[in-house]
């Protein structure tokens, strides 16, 4: 299944150290550009900024 994600679900999975559930549950995660920008904004949690900055995995992409 392909899903489109907002910031909150990703942030909370990062905070509870369960982000690895995403690739186990979904074939691909699409992140809108506006959401990516929100994740990279000054003041966003550092864990979120690091996660979005490492878009190397094939199952997540920005569109």
C-alpha positions in Angstrom: 0.0 0.0 0.0 1.2 3.5 -0.8 0.3 6.2 1.8 0.7 10.0 2.0 1.9 11.2 5.3 1.7 14.4 7.3 4.3 15.4 9.9 2.5 14.3 13.1 2.5 10.5 12.5 6.2 10.5 11.6 7.1 12.7 14.5 5.3 10.5 17.1 6.8 7.3 15.7 10.2 8.9 16.0 9.6 10.0 19.5 8.6 6.5 20.6 11.4 5.0 18.7 9.1 3.0 16.4 9.8 4.6 13.0 10.9 1.2 11.6 7.2 0.2 11.6 6.5 2.4 8.5 8.4 0.2 6.0 7.0 -2.9 7.6 3.4 -1.7 7.2 3.5 0.2 3.9 5.1 -0.4 0.6 5.8 3.3 0.0 5.4 6.6 1.9 4.9 9.8 0.0 5.6 13.1 1.7 4.3 16.3 0.1 6.8 19.0 -0.4 5.0 21.3 2.1 5.3 18.6 4.8 9.0 18.2 4.0 9.5 21.9 4.4 7.6 21.8 7.7 9.9 19.0 8.9 13.0 21.0 8.0 11.8 24.3 9.4 13.8 26.0 12.2 12.2 24.9 15.5 11.2 21.4 14.2 12.4 18.6 16.5 15.9 17.6 15.6 15.0 13.9 15.2 12.4 14.9 12.6 14.9 17.1 10.8 17.5 14.3 10.7 14.9 11.8 9.5 13.6 13.8 6.6 17.2 14.9 5.6 18.1 11.2 5.0 15.6 10.3 2.2 17.8 7.5 1.1 15.4 4.6 1.6 13.4 3.7 -1.5 10.1 3.4 0.3 9.8 7.1 1.2 9.9 10.0 -1.2 8.9 13.6 -1.5 6.5 14.7 -4.2 
